[in-house]
């Protein structure tokens, strides 16, 4: 390797016995690497315990992205799952508080959506 060659060193998180690649901002590199344990691990890194409110938002984001290949806007999230969120004590007003590291962007990251889409939130 020449002195000017740059070797890419991936950022990894350990989930059980797996190593999952993430980018510099902590978003998954591969959408298909996601599962609930990955989300729990990412949340633990963020010092966040996932509640029913979080899981409803994460599930909706993943389903929406799978169908439309873009993340929904925060308004779409609230409209689609607001009644489910209220079941666990979350309201439209505090949905962003549920994801304290950036609201929609934080939820997207925990849902395993690609970072280049989540910046539109």
C-alpha positions as CSV (number, residue, x, y, z in Angstrom):
1,X,0.0,0.0,0.0
2,X,1.4,3.4,-0.9
3,X,1.9,6.2,1.6
4,X,-1.0,8.1,-0.1
5,X,-3.5,5.2,-0.1
6,X,-6.3,5.6,2.4
7,X,-7.6,2.5,4.1
8,X,-11.2,2.7,5.0
9,X,-11.8,1.5,8.5
10,X,-15.5,0.7,9.2
11,X,-17.3,1.9,12.3
12,X,-18.8,-1.2,14.0
13,X,-21.2,-1.8,16.8
14,X,-21.4,-5.1,18.5
15,X,-24.8,-6.8,18.7
16,X,-24.6,-10.1,20.5
17,X,-21.9,-12.0,18.5
18,X,-22.3,-9.9,15.4
19,X,-20.5,-6.8,14.3
20,X,-22.7,-4.3,12.4
21,X,-21.2,-1.6,10.2
22,X,-22.4,1.9,10.8
23,X,-21.3,5.2,9.2
24,X,-19.7,8.1,11.0
25,X,-23.0,9.4,12.3
26,X,-24.1,5.9,13.6
27,X,-26.5,5.0,10.8
28,X,-26.6,1.5,9.5
29,X,-24.6,1.0,6.3
30,X,-26.9,-1.9,5.3
31,X,-30.7,-1.6,5.9
32,X,-31.0,-5.4,6.0
33,X,-28.6,-5.6,9.0
34,X,-31.4,-4.2,11.2
35,X,-33.4,-6.2,13.8
36,X,-34.8,-5.4,17.2
37,X,-31.6,-6.2,18.9
38,X,-29.7,-3.8,16.7
39,X,-32.3,-1.1,17.6
40,X,-31.9,-1.9,21.3
41,X,-28.1,-1.7,21.1
42,X,-28.2,1.6,19.2
43,X,-30.7,3.0,21.8
44,X,-28.5,1.8,24.7
45,X,-25.5,3.6,23.1
46,X,-27.7,6.7,23.1
47,X,-28.7,6.1,26.7
48,X,-32.3,5.6,25.7
49,X,-34.7,2.8,26.8
50,X,-37.1,1.9,24.0
51,X,-40.8,2.0,25.1
52,X,-44.0,1.1,23.2
53,X,-44.0,4.6,21.8
54,X,-40.6,4.2,20.3
55,X,-41.4,0.7,18.8
56,X,-44.5,2.0,17.1
57,X,-42.6,4.8,15.5
58,X,-39.7,2.5,14.5
59,X,-42.0,-0.1,13.1
60,X,-43.9,2.5,11.1
61,X,-40.7,4.1,9.7
62,X,-39.4,0.7,8.5
63,X,-42.7,-0.3,6.9
64,X,-43.1,3.1,5.2
65,X,-39.5,3.1,4.0
66,X,-39.8,-0.5,2.7
67,X,-42.9,0.5,0.7
68,X,-42.0,4.0,-0.6
69,X,-38.1,4.0,-0.3
70,X,-38.1,7.3,1.5
71,X,-38.8,8.1,5.2
72,X,-42.1,9.8,6.1
73,X,-42.2,13.3,7.4
74,X,-42.8,13.8,11.1
75,X,-46.3,15.0,10.2
76,X,-47.0,11.7,8.3
77,X,-45.8,9.7,11.3
78,X,-48.0,11.5,13.7
79,X,-51.1,11.3,11.4
80,X,-50.5,7.5,10.8
81,X,-49.7,6.3,14.3
82,X,-50.7,9.1,16.7
83,X,-53.5,7.1,18.2
84,X,-51.1,4.2,18.8
85,X,-48.6,6.5,20.4
86,X,-51.2,7.9,22.7
87,X,-51.9,4.4,24.0
88,X,-48.4,4.5,25.7
89,X,-48.7,8.0,27.0
90,X,-46.9,9.8,24.1
91,X,-48.6,12.7,22.5
92,X,-48.0,14.4,19.2
93,X,-46.3,17.2,21.2
94,X,-43.7,15.0,22.8
95,X,-42.9,12.6,20.0
96,X,-39.8,14.5,19.3
97,X,-38.9,14.3,23.0
98,X,-39.2,10.5,22.8
99,X,-36.2,10.7,20.3
100,X,-34.0,13.3,22.0
101,X,-31.1,13.2,19.6
102,X,-32.9,14.7,16.7
103,X,-36.6,13.7,16.7
104,X,-37.3,12.2,13.3
105,X,-33.6,11.8,12.4
106,X,-33.0,9.9,15.7
107,X,-36.0,7.7,15.0
108,X,-34.8,7.0,11.5
109,X,-31.4,6.0,12.8
110,X,-32.8,3.6,15.3
111,X,-35.1,2.2,12.6
112,X,-32.1,1.4,10.4
113,X,-33.0,3.8,7.6
114,X,-30.1,5.1,5.4
115,X,-28.7,8.4,6.6
116,X,-28.9,10.2,3.3
117,X,-32.7,9.9,3.5
118,X,-33.0,10.7,7.2
119,X,-31.5,14.2,6.7
120,X,-34.7,15.2,5.0
121,X,-36.6,14.9,8.2
